[in-house]
Amino acid sequence: MIGIGVDLVDVDRLRTSLARTPSLADRLFTPGERDYALAARDPTERFAARFAAKEAVLKALGVGLGAADWHDIEVVRAESGAPSLVLTGRARALSDAAGVGRWLLTLTHTARTAEAIAVALP
């Protein structure tokens, strides 16, 4: 294993931030992530899980916020519903430099909290 990252996001805090700054969703999430979240009854829970995933990836790589653009880390879903990652730009370069060959990702959320665990493997 190269690294592991975990992150928790308070759903209500993110909800407040998105309401206060509507452009925040565009800055943090790719069009695919926004489409997926906005299809839900409560999009904020899905947004929170995806934001947690982005932070968990950065932690697994041993870097801080700002090391990659938010759009460089995208959470996608298989037909089965399983989440996975697509890294581009600086996130991809950091991942490649660290020797990451594949990623494991798990997401979960309640109405109050979202969690993501990202594991970087050779």
Secondary structure, 3 states (H helix, E strand, C coil): CCEEEEEEEEHHHHHHHHHHCCCHHHHHCCHHHHHHHHCCCCHHHHHHHHHHHHHHHHHHCCCCCCCCCHHHEEEEECCCCCEEEEECHHHHHHHHHCCCCEEEEEEEECCCEEEEEEEEEC
